[in-house]
Amino acid sequence: MAGERPLSGDSIAINRRYLDSLLVESRIVGAVHPTAETTLFGETFATPVTTGALSHLKPDMASLAEGARAAGALCFIGMGGCDEMHACAQTGAKLVKIIKPYADPEEIYSRIECAEKCGFLAVGMDVEHAVNVRDDRDSVVVGKQMKLPTLEELKSYIQSTRLPFIIKGALSVKDAYTCEDIGCAGIILSHHNGLMRWAVPPTMLLPEIRKAVGNRLTVIVDGGMQDGYDVFKAMALGADAVSVGRPLMEPLASQGPEGAARVITEMTDELKAMMVRTGAKDVKSIDPAVIHPVDWMR
Ligand SMILES: Cc1cc2nc3c(=O)[nH]c(=O)nc-3n(C[C@H](O)[C@H](O)[C@H](O)COP(=O)(O)O)c2cc1C
């Protein structure tokens, strides 16, 4: 069967190998204790670590939001309806809704409206989930028909809301420019757990994308961020924030919001451990030159 034929180009593994090839120099002499405070979409957070845009969580999405709030982190939420968005908002968390590229535009507009009513900071779309891994057909996600949105459709979603709009799944300078042109406020560099085979590691593209868009777009990166040291590397290479998905899931399922909050706090502490050792007093002053890519780790 075609489904059993192995595919080349496991983007999750490629991503890990790339992150492992980045070594960090020390600048501890004269260093000061840093702050990880980060401003995103007009709000200041304790950390640049955000939750990944997750869905179908145990025990539920509101518990993830509660955990993010407790850790002082921005919470992205993925697939789900308006009831779930209300439940998340009631936790007091600062939220961004990533909406699926539904074939039915009403599914999209209703969630945008709900995000506005619930006081979300921003909305966005995981465009990368519109097509299948192994063919170019529009995907079906948990029984819902998706559709690859045209630029005109994306523009009308963006223009329909006063909230900043983020595109998740941009993974090139070309996509970053297009997102800027159509009015996005930010992008998430992501291959959505390897939905694209042979994808360039999002962290590898960060420097060129940052250089291309300057500070005109908020640039967030996700994918295989295992600890605060990975977060540090992404921040050094130009990210405004780093999303963490799978590492939160088991602690959330077994310990509830405290489990997710603990992981975010630990990752923030690891980030700060690396910041102090590289002489960065805050997230804006992490110097990309402390990162040394080496071939012999690949
Ligand atoms: C269980 C699960 C559900 C997810 N649901 C969504 C979703 O609804 N929307 C979305 O944009 N991404 C979704 N993602 C993808 C994540 O946002 C993220 O891109 C991916 O997991 C890579 O990050 P990670 O390696 O930190 O998990 C999901 C991932 C997982 C593991």
The ligand as an ORCA input file, in Angstrom:
! r2SCAN-3c Opt
* xyz 0 1
  C      -1.546     17.335     19.247
  C      -1.188     18.490     18.356
  C      -2.193     19.299     17.876
  C      -1.885     20.383     17.059
  N      -2.901     21.181     16.616
  C      -2.605     22.285     15.879
  C      -3.642     23.172     15.476
  O      -4.819     22.952     15.734
  N      -3.290     24.280     14.772
  C      -1.974     24.550     14.446
  O      -1.701     25.592     13.825
  N      -0.987     23.713     14.806
  C      -1.264     22.601     15.516
  N      -0.251     21.766     15.911
  C       1.142     22.055     15.466
  C       1.888     22.885     16.490
  O       1.347     24.173     16.625
  C       3.364     23.023     16.110
  O       3.471     23.658     14.863
  C       4.096     21.693     16.048
  O       3.642     20.813     17.057
  C       5.602     21.880     16.190
  O       5.956     22.346     17.464
  P       6.504     21.370     18.618
  O       7.646     20.614     18.022
  O       6.940     22.300     19.715
  O       5.377     20.478     19.015
  C      -0.543     20.645     16.708
  C       0.468     19.830     17.194
  C       0.165     18.750     18.010
  C       1.305     17.905     18.520
*
